Amino acid sequence: MAKANDNYLRLPGNYLFSTIGKKVREYQEAHPEADVIRLGIGDVTQPLAPEIIGALHRAVDEMGAAETFKGYAPDLGYAFLREKIAAFDYQSRGCDISPEEIFISDGSKCDCSNIQEIFSLDNTIAVCDPVYPVYVDSNVMAGRTGLYDTAAGAYRDVVYMPCTAQNGFAPELPQGKAPDLIYLCFPNNPTGAVMKKDRLQEWVDYANKNGSIILYDAAYEAYISEEDVPHSIYECEGARGCAIEFRSFSKTAGFTGLRLGFTVIPEDLEADGVRLWPLWARRHGTKYNGAPYIVQRAGEAVYTDAGRAQIRDQIAYYMDNARIIYEGLQSAGYEVSGGVNAPYIWLRTPDNMTSWEFFDSLLSKANVVGTPGSGFGPAGEHYFRLTAFGTKENTIRAIERIRERM
């Protein structure tokens, strides 16, 4: 008799954003006149930059001619893109990363969830709390987290590292036995916090001392505006010996509908004496056919002079939205953080409301959608995330509604 993977039964309810979508649909069905503004899911709203559109058109034309047609992509991705990534994202910042250590994929979400496959089920994992749900859920599916404790809102075998206002929403080094796999995301989703270089260096030193591997999600590095905030963990000494990094074109260049990202694994990185690069290469080649040639050419255009300038303008647009949200909420008396080096604003719910209570109130009174902090982990309770990825007009309207109706 066939049996299901009962690890999936340990997942509590639906994926966070599926639950939000269901609640919004139900509200709109009951109130068809409502003009709902969505500042919840971090999906971009601005069109692709002209330089990227031009690259897409040229690549499509290539696919229409026998002489330039492309089929399956190379396992690691096309060299023209990996070379640009290595030069612009790493070597220009003094990071010793080569094109051969870059694996092109269809987005960092997939890589962040699939990377756990190359590690033993005996490994313990540590996550920030609150945390992007994919890190935990993918390990639940694999059977690495133990049972879910409903009262605590946490899995028994997961090390949760509280990120609170007291520690600047950046975790402290774990006490006691060191976890084997440590998920870090900075600039952070959902809190918008960052970790300065000296503090990140402490994590690298800790991982090297204890034989841990840091899984570093840098999907929002393009939004960093302050000095001494590292764009890559490989800016820290010794990171090649303990870290894997994930990057995405989704928020950097608006590729949420195109799908493109990459993972960096140093060729000499080991876990218990086993090199990890060959394991991920085998997994990548076995389970993945590569991002389309057309999309990889679009990714290459991100690194041209025109592409870089146009993308900087788009990022500035979203970060101005972040400023509008931050200043508007702050002037209305809310306790807010984030929004300086990341497109997310993290606010404390008023009157000690739970995150979902505030969600329902915000939707019904202001017709604005955000993301309940408790959906990101126990420490997210009584907090709420708003995204700066809306249009300027909707962002202004949303803040006006919150100020007037809440």
C-alpha positions in Angstrom: 0.0 0.0 0.0 1.3 3.4 -0.9 1.8 5.8 2.0 2.0 9.5 2.1 4.9 11.5 3.6 3.3 12.2 7.0 5.9 14.9 7.7 3.5 17.2 5.6 0.8 16.5 8.2 3.0 18.3 10.8 2.6 21.6 8.9 0.1 23.8 10.8 -2.6 24.8 8.3 -1.9 26.5 5.0 1.2 28.4 3.9 1.0 31.9 5.5 0.3 33.8 2.3 -2.2 31.3 1.0 -4.2 32.0 4.3 -4.0 35.7 3.7 -5.2 35.4 0.1 -8.2 33.3 1.3 -9.2 35.8 3.9 -9.0 38.7 1.5 -11.0 36.8 -1.2 -13.7 36.0 1.4 -13.8 39.7 2.5 -14.1 40.9 -1.1 -16.9 38.5 -1.9 -18.8 39.8 1.2 -17.9 43.4 0.4 -17.6 43.8 -3.4 -17.6 47.6 -3.1 -14.4 47.6 -1.0 -11.3 49.0 -2.7 -8.7 46.8 -1.1 -5.0 47.9 -1.1 -2.5 45.1 -0.8 0.7 45.8 1.2 1.1 42.2 2.3 2.9 39.9 -0.1 6.2 41.3 -1.3 5.4 41.3 -5.0 6.8 44.1 -7.1 4.5 46.4 -9.1 6.8 48.4 -11.4 7.4 47.1 -14.9 10.7 45.6 -16.0 13.4 48.1 -16.8 13.8 49.0 -20.5 17.3 47.5 -20.6 15.9 44.2 -19.5 13.0 44.3 -21.9 15.5 44.9 -24.8 17.5 41.9 -23.7 14.4 39.7 -23.6 13.4 40.8 -27.1 16.8 40.1 -28.5 16.9 36.7 -26.8 13.5 35.8 -28.2 14.7 36.7 -31.7 17.7 34.4 -31.1 15.4 31.5 -30.2 13.6 32.0 -33.6 16.7 31.4 -35.7 18.4 28.0 -36.1 21.9 29.5 -35.9 21.2 31.1 -32.4 18.6 28.7 -30.9 19.3 27.4 -27.4 17.9 24.3 -25.8 18.7 23.0 -22.3 20.9 25.4 -20.3 24.2 24.2 -18.8 23.7 22.7 -15.3 25.3 25.7 -13.4 23.8 28.3 -15.8 25.3 30.2 -18.7 28.8 31.4 -18.2 27.9 34.9 -19.5 25.6 35.4 -16.5 27.8 33.7 -13.9 30.8 35.7 -14.9 28.8 39.0 -14.5 27.5 37.9 -11.1 31.0 37.0 -9.8 32.5 40.3 -11.1 29.8 42.7 -10.0 28.3 41.2 -6.9 31.3 39.6 -5.3 34.8 40.5 -6.7 33.9 44.2 -6.8 33.3 44.0 -3.0 36.5 42.1 -2.4 34.9 38.7 -2.1 36.8 35.7 -3.4 34.0 34.0 -5.4 34.5 32.6 -8.8 31.9 31.9 -11.6 32.3 28.2 -11.0 30.9 28.6 -7.5 27.6 30.2 -8.7 24.6 28.0 -9.5 21.9 29.7 -11.5 18.3 28.8 -10.6 14.7 30.0 -11.0 14.7 31.9 -7.6 16.1 31.9 -4.1 12.9 30.5 -2.6 13.4 27.2 -4.3 17.1 27.1 -3.4 16.5 28.1 0.3 14.0 25.3 0.6 15.9 22.7 -1.4 19.4 23.2 0.1 18.5 21.1 3.2 18.4 18.0 0.9 22.3 17.8 0.8 22.5 17.7 4.6 21.8 14.8 7.0 18.4 14.5 8.8 20.4 14.4 12.0 21.4 18.0 11.7 19.8 20.5 14.0 18.6 23.8 12.5 18.5 27.3 14.0 16.3 30.1 12.6 15.6 33.7 13.5 12.3 34.3 15.2 10.4 35.8 13.4 11.4 34.0 10.2 10.6 33.6 6.5 8.4 30.5 6.7 10.1 28.6 3.9 13.2 27.8 6.0 11.2 26.0 8.6 8.5 24.5 6.4 11.0 22.8 4.1 12.7 21.2 7.0 9.3 20.0 8.4 8.6 18.3 5.0 12.0 16.6 5.3 11.4 15.4 8.8 14.0 17.4 10.6 12.0 19.5 13.0 10.1 17.2 15.3 6.5 17.7 16.3 4.7 21.0 16.3 3.9 22.4 19.8 0.6 24.3 19.3 0.8 26.1 22.6 4.3 27.4 21.9 3.7 27.9 18.2 7.0 26.2 17.5 8.6 22.9 16.5 10.3 21.0 19.3 13.6 20.2 17.5 14.1 23.7 16.0 16.3 26.2 17.7 14.5 29.5 17.6 16.6 32.6 18.0 14.4 35.5 19.2 14.8 38.8 17.2 13.3 41.5 19.4 13.3 45.2 19.7 15.8 44.7 22.6 18.4 43.1 20.3 17.6 45.3 17.2 15.8 42.3 15.6 19.1 40.5 15.1 19.7 37.3 16.9 22.2 36.6 19.7 24.7 33.7 19.3 23.1 30.4 20.6 23.9 29.3 24.0 24.7 25.6 24.8 25.1 23.1 22.0 25.7 24.7 18.6 23.1 24.1 15.9 24.4 22.4 12.7 22.6 24.6 10.2 22.0 28.3 10.8 19.5 30.2 8.7 20.2 34.0 8.5 18.5 36.5 6.3 19.8 40.1 6.2 18.5 42.6 5.3 15.8 40.7 7.1 12.4 39.5 6.0 10.1 40.3 7.8 11.6 42.9 10.2 13.7 44.9 7.8 16.6 44.8 10.2 20.2 44.5 9.2 23.4 43.1 10.8 26.5 45.2 10.7 29.7 43.7 9.5 31.3 43.3 12.9 28.3 41.4 14.2 28.1 39.2 11.2 31.8 38.4 11.6 30.9 37.1 15.0 28.5 34.6 13.4 31.1 33.5 10.9 33.7 33.0 13.7 31.1 31.0 15.7 30.2 28.8 12.8 33.8 28.1 12.0 34.6 27.3 15.6 31.6 24.9 16.0 31.6 23.3 12.5 28.2 24.8 11.7 27.0 25.9 8.2 25.4 29.3 7.8 22.7 29.4 5.1 22.6 33.1 4.3 19.7 34.6 2.4 20.8 38.0 0.9 17.7 38.5 -1.3 17.4 42.1 -0.3 21.0 43.2 -0.4 20.3 45.7 -3.2 18.2 47.8 -0.8 21.1 48.4 1.6 21.7 52.2 2.0 23.9 52.4 5.0 27.7 52.0 5.2 29.2 49.1 7.2 26.3 46.8 6.4 27.6 43.9 4.3 26.0 43.0 1.0 27.4 39.5 1.2 28.5 37.2 4.0 31.7 36.6 2.0 32.8 40.1 2.9 33.6 38.5 6.3 36.9 36.8 6.9 36.6 33.0 6.9 33.0 32.9 5.4 34.1 30.6 2.6 34.7 27.9 5.2 31.2 28.0 6.7 28.6 29.7 4.5 26.3 29.2 1.5 24.6 32.3 0.1 21.3 32.8 -1.8 20.5 35.7 -4.0 17.4 36.7 -6.1 16.6 38.9 -9.1 13.0 39.1 -7.9 13.2 42.1 -5.7 16.5 43.5 -7.1 15.2 43.8 -10.7 11.5 43.0 -10.5 11.8 39.3 -11.8 9.0 37.9 -9.7 7.2 37.0 -12.9 10.4 35.9 -14.8 12.0 33.8 -12.0 15.8 34.0 -11.6 18.2 33.6 -8.7 21.4 31.9 -7.7 23.2 30.1 -4.9 26.9 30.4 -4.1 28.7 27.4 -2.7 32.5 27.7 -2.3 34.2 24.8 -3.9 36.2 24.0 -0.7 33.3 24.3 1.7 32.9 21.1 3.7 30.5 19.5 6.2 32.1 16.7 8.3 34.9 16.3 5.8 32.5 16.1 2.7 32.7 18.8 0.1 29.2 20.3 -0.5 29.8 21.8 -4.0 29.6 18.4 -5.7 26.5 17.4 -3.7 24.6 20.5 -4.8 25.9 20.1 -8.3 24.6 16.6 -8.4 21.2 17.6 -6.9 21.0 20.6 -9.3 21.8 18.4 -12.4 19.4 15.7 -11.3 16.3 17.7 -10.3 16.6 20.9 -12.3 16.8 21.7 -16.1 18.0 25.3 -15.6 16.5 28.8 -16.0 15.5 29.6 -19.6 18.1 31.2 -21.9 15.8 34.2 -22.4 15.6 34.8 -18.7 19.3 34.4 -18.1 20.0 37.0 -20.9 17.6 39.3 -19.1 19.6 38.7 -15.9 22.8 39.6 -17.8 21.2 43.0 -18.7 20.9 43.8 -15.0 24.7 44.3 -15.0 25.0 46.7 -17.9 25.6 50.4 -17.1 22.0 51.2 -18.3 20.5 48.3 -16.5 22.2 49.2 -13.2 21.1 52.8 -13.4 17.5 51.9 -14.2 17.3 49.3 -11.4 18.7 51.9 -9.0 15.8 54.1 -9.9 13.3 51.3 -9.3 14.8 50.5 -5.9 14.7 54.2 -5.0 11.0 54.3 -5.9 10.2 51.4 -3.5 12.4 52.8 -0.8 10.6 56.1 -1.0 7.4 54.1 -0.5 9.1 52.6 2.6 9.8 56.2 3.9 6.2 57.2 3.3 5.0 54.2 5.3 7.6 54.5 8.1 7.0 58.3 8.6 3.3 58.0 8.2 2.9 55.3 10.8 5.4 56.9 13.2 3.6 60.2 13.1 0.4 58.4 13.8 1.9 57.0 17.0 2.9 53.5 15.9 6.1 51.8 17.0 7.9 51.1 13.8 11.3 49.8 12.5 12.8 48.6 9.2 12.3 50.5 6.0 15.8 51.9 5.8 17.9 49.1 4.3 14.9 46.9 3.3 11.5 47.3 1.6 9.7 46.1 4.7 8.3 48.0 7.7 7.8 46.2 11.0 5.2 47.7 13.3 4.0 46.9 16.8 0.3 46.3 16.9 -1.7 48.9 19.0 -3.4 48.1 22.3 -1.7 44.7 22.5 -3.8 43.3 19.7 -2.8 40.0 18.3 -1.3 40.0 14.8 -4.4 38.4 13.3 -6.7 40.7 15.2 -4.9 43.7 13.7 -5.0 42.1 10.3 -8.8 41.7 10.5 -9.2 45.3 11.8 -7.0 46.8 9.2 -8.8 45.0 6.4 -12.3 45.8 7.6 -11.7 49.4 8.7 -9.1 50.6 6.2 -9.4 48.0 3.5 -5.6 47.5 3.7 -3.9 44.2 3.6 -0.6 43.4 5.5 1.0 40.4 7.0 0.5 39.2 10.6 3.8 38.9 12.4 2.8 35.7 14.2 2.8 34.0 10.8 6.6 34.3 10.9 7.0 32.7 14.3 6.2 33.1 18.0 8.3 36.2 18.5 6.3 37.9 15.7 3.1 38.0 17.7 1.9 41.5 18.3 3.8 42.7 15.3 2.8 43.3 11.6 4.6 43.6 8.3 3.9 46.1 5.6 5.6 46.0 2.2 6.9 49.0 0.2 6.3 47.2 -3.2 3.0 48.8 -3.9 2.5 51.7 -6.3 3.3 55.2 -4.9 -0.4 56.1 -5.2 -1.7 53.1 -3.3 1.0 53.5 -0.7 0.0 57.1 0.0 -3.7 56.1 0.1 -3.1 53.2 2.4 -1.2 55.3 5.0 -3.9 58.0 4.8 -6.6 55.4 5.5 -4.6 53.9 8.4 -4.1 57.4 9.9 -7.8 58.3 9.5 -9.6 55.0 10.2 -7.5 53.0 12.7 
